[in-house]
Amino acid sequence: MSEQKSYGLLKGKKGIVFGPLDESSIGWSIALAAHREGAELAISNIAIAQRVGKVNQLCEMLSAPFIQADASNYDELFKGFGELKEKFGKIDFIVHSVGMSQNIRKEKAYDELNYEWYQKTLDVSGLSLHKIITAALKQDILNDYASIVALTYIAAQRAYSGYTDMADAKALLESIARGYGQTLGRKGIRINTVSQSPTYTRAGSGIENFDLMYEHAHLLAPLGNATAEECGDYVVTLLSDLTRKVTMQNLYHDGGYSSMGSSLPILRIMHEALQNDALVAKSGLEDVLPPHLKGGKWKTKKEG
């Protein structure tokens, strides 16, 4: 458990975190931070997570009930919220930290996606947010002025090699948060998405060239990449009463990466690397360049 100071931001509040699997999960860190700040928690995931992950250990650490539910299955969610309501009564927050792509696991390029897997990615990683909110409203489990937070990534806004169909799912997730905002606002309920830095999770490790994405973001961000633990701290503020008028926002928690164009460290590394023809050949750069940069045309000369 974290020894970080508690500010009691969630004292007296109750909520549920969807998606924690093991210590590498961002949802795991959010659950720890929420517990540290005084919240009473429930943890939800699919049944297999109890066997292949460490969900039972997390529940034991936090004295949290486990609510078995497939986040893409509305009937299971409705039943799960009913079970939670019997245990907790109404709740004050929901955290969506759910994502899965078989296409990424199988290293399918964007123009070679398996469409059945693609639909599953959209369902589990994006549409599940809509189902979770709808099931919660139908069960009337959310207190007025509750907070909903979902985890996303900047690939929802910009093209990133290797993120393939997950980028579409995250774009859908962000759109759902905006779409549901007006309805939720009638009860003072707010909903936001947090766009986190590249983070070494079990899901993230399956993305092609994830190490390069991580290193690039870390070099470019003025404050460096945000860790899962730091994300937990940030999300806690969005679950607290301190952010009651923040809703329908996509909030970047990425050390400033999303506002950067380039940086001197990145420019110097790129320049030095591109001067080394042997290194360029070894990297396979020519194989992935567009036509206008083939044959060494990426080399530029100073004018004047």
N, C-alpha and C positions, 0 to 999 in steps of 0.2 A: 504493500500500500504506500502511496505517496506521503512524504512527511511535510509537504508544502503546507504553508499556513492556510487555514480556512477562514473565509470572510463571512460564512453563514449566508451566502447569497440565495441558497435554495432551502433554507430552513423552513420546515413545515410543508414543503411541496412534495408532490408525488408525480411519478412519470414512468415512461417505458422507453427503452432503447432497443431498436430493432437492428440486428445484424452482427453483434460481437461474436467472434469465433475464437480468437486467441489473443495473446499479448500484443501482436503486431496490428490488430484491428484498430482503426480509429474509433470505432464505436466502443471498444474496450476502454480506451483512454477517456472518452467522454463519460462513460459510466463511472469510472473511478473518480473523476473530477466532480461529477454531480453528487456522488455519495459524500465526498469530502466536504462539499458545501452544504450538506445537511439534508439532501433529498432522500426520499424513500423510493426505491427503484424496483422495477420488474425488467427482466431481460427476455427478449424474444428472438427465436431463430427456428429453422426447420429441425426436425427430429434428429437427423444425421449429425448435426452440429454438436450434439452431446457426445457422439462417439468419435468423430474425427477432430474435434476442437477441444477447447477447455472451458466451455460454457458453464458446466457444472461447478468448476472451480471458482469462476467469477461470481456465480450466484451465491456460493457458500461464503466467499469473501465479503460480499455486500449484504448478506441475509436477504437476498432478492429472490422472489419466485420466478420460475422459468415458465414462460407462456409459449407453448409450442404452436407455431403458425408459419405457414408458407406465405411470405409477404405478397406473392403474386396470386394467392387464392383468397378471394373475397369471403367465401363461406368460413374458412378457417380463421380469418381475421375477425369476422363478426363474432364467432364463437369465442375466440381468444379475448376480445375486449369484454365480452360478457363475463368470462372467468375472472378477468382482472378487476372488473367493477365489483364483483362479489368480495374480492380480497381487499381492495383499496377504496372503494367508492369512486368518486370522480377524481380525475387526474389533472395535472397542471402543465404537462409537457409531453411531447413525443419527439424522439430523435430517429431519423431515417438514415441508417448507415449501411445500405444494402447495395451490392453490385456483383454482377456475374456475367461473363461472356465466354461461351464455349468456342466462339470463333477466335478469340484472342488466345485461349488455351491451346487451340490447334494451329495457331499461327496462320490464320486465313487472312489474306490481303483483302482490302476493301472491295476490290473488283472480283473477288472470288468467295464472297460470303455464302455460307450455308444459310438459306432463308428461314428454315425452321429454327435454327440456333439464333438467328438475327431477331426473330419475333420473341424468342425467349429472353434475349438480352433486353429488349425494349420493355417487356412485361415485368421482369424481375427488377431491373435497375432503374426504370423510369415510371411506368404505369403503376407500379406497386405503391408509390406515394399517394396517388389518387385513391386507390383502393383502401389504403390504411386510413386516410382522412375520412372517406365516406363511411367506412365501417365504424369509426370512432363516433361520428356524428349520429349515425343511426342508433348506436347504443347509448347515445347521450352521456358519454363518459368524460367529455372535456368541460372543465370549469370555464366560466367566462374569464377572459384575459389570459387564457392559456397560451403556450408558445409551441410552435412546430419548427424544427430545424432539420434540413436534409443536406447531406454531404455531396458535393459535386467537384468538378475539375475544369480548368480553363479550356480544355479540349472541346467543351460544349460551345465555346465562342470562337475558337480558332482551330485551324487544321494542325493535327499532330500525327506524324507518322507512327504507325503501330497501334494507335488507340482505336482504330476502325469503328465497329458498331457501338462501342461504349460511348463514343463521342455523341452519337445520335441519341443514345439513351439519356445521357446527362443533359443534352439540350431539351429533351422532352421533360425531364425532371424539373428543370428550371422554369419551363413554360407552365407546368402544372402548378408550381408554387405561385406564380403570378396569377394564373387563372382562378385559383381557389381563394386568393387573397380577399376579394370583395365579399364573398359569401361568409368567410370566417370573420371578417371585420365587423359584421353585424353583432357579434358577441364579444367584440374586443380581442378576438383571438388573432395572433399574428403568425406569419409563416415566412421563413427566410431560407435561403440556401447559402452554404459556406463553401467557397471554392478554395480548397486546400492545396498546399504545395505538393509536388510529387512525394509520396510517402511509401516507405518500404513495408507494404502489407502483403498478405498472401496473394491477394488479387492483383496487386500492382506488380509483383515479381513476375507475373506471366506475360507482361507486355513486352513486345520486342524492343530491344535497346533501351529498356527502362533505366539502366545505369547511366546511359548517356543523357537521357531526359533529366534525371536527377542532378547530375553534375552540371549540366548547362544552367538549370534553374538556380542552383546554389551559387554559381559564379555570377549570374546576372542579377539576382536579388540583392539589393543593398543591405538587407538584414540577414541574408541567407535563407535557406529553406526552413519552414516551420515544421516542428516535429508533431507527432501524434499527440504527445502530452500537452504541447502548447495549444494545439487545436482544441483539446478537451477544455482547457482553461477559457479559451475564447468562446466556445459554444455555451459554457455555463453562463456567461454574461447575457447571451441571447435568450436563455431560458429564465433568467431572473427578471424581477420587476424593474430593473434599471433600464430596460430597453422596450418599454411598453408601447412606444410609438414607432418602432422600427418594424416594417413589414413589407413583403413583396420585393425584398432586396436580394441581389446576388452579391454577397460580401466576400471579398478576396482576403484570404488569410495565407499569404504567400511571401512575406518578407519584402513586398514591394515589386515582386517579379512582374506582375500584370501591368504595371505602369512603365516598365522599362522598354526602351528600344534596343539599346546595346550598352556595353560597358567596356572600359579599357582592358580589363583582363581577358574578356572574350575576344576582342579585336586583336590583341597581341597573340593570343594562342592560335587563332585562325590564321593570322598572317604568317607566323613562323611555320605552322604546319603546311600551309599551301606552298611555301617556298621549297619544300623538300619533296622532289618528284618521286623518290622511292617510297616515301611515306604515303603520298597520295595514291600511288599505284597499289600499295599494300592495303589501303583502306577500302578499295573498291569504289572510290568516289565517282569515277567515270561511268560506272554501271548504273548509277542512280540519278545522274544529272539530266536535266531537260536538254533538248537539242541545241538551244542557243548557248549552252555552256560546254558542249562536248569538245573534245580535242584540245583541251587546254585553254579554251576561250574564257574560262573563269578567271584567268590571269589578267589583271588590269595594269595599265601603265600610267604613270603620273603625267599629267599634261603640263606644258610650259617648260 
